[in-house]
């Protein structure tokens, strides 16, 4: 049993959440939740990133993207995830923003349609303010040629399919894009 004096491990939180979502798929009179969740957390075992799908299934990942047009972001993250352990916080934010930018089609990435939260060991949970986020986005736009050159030359051509997390690291970055477009479940 956990109280407010004890911390709830992230995996137990996910088990409770997915169990609640999954019950709705077993009963004919209940309507299933129509939302997927991307949950980042930090506990004694390190940072965690979980994906909860509407059916109640969940999995832990090093990097993941959800929502409409998220496949481009997933592909980018799958190619780069092995470099994340050696990356600085700024590089991780840059990777996350670039992945979100990859999934945008006609929109420009801005602090108005994107949010970044950072969680890590010996670091408080922080949601970046719009000015700081816009500075990262502008730096990303000016450094775009460098990232594309790495992509085109294939200097980092590691391949993988989905990237379930097997170990723990020292940092976690959570990025979300807020759009008026429908999610996977609404299309």
Secondary structure as GFF3:
##gff-version 3
##sequence-region A 1 187
A	DSSP	alpha_helix	10	26	.	.	.	ID=ss1
A	DSSP	beta_strand	37	43	.	.	.	ID=ss2
A	DSSP	beta_strand	46	52	.	.	.	ID=ss3
A	DSSP	beta_strand	58	60	.	.	.	ID=ss4
A	DSSP	alpha_helix	71	80	.	.	.	ID=ss5
A	DSSP	three_ten_helix	81	86	.	.	.	ID=ss6
A	DSSP	alpha_helix	89	103	.	.	.	ID=ss7
A	DSSP	beta_strand	114	120	.	.	.	ID=ss8
A	DSSP	beta_strand	123	127	.	.	.	ID=ss9
A	DSSP	alpha_helix	130	142	.	.	.	ID=ss10
A	DSSP	alpha_helix	144	153	.	.	.	ID=ss11
A	DSSP	beta_strand	171	177	.	.	.	ID=ss12
###
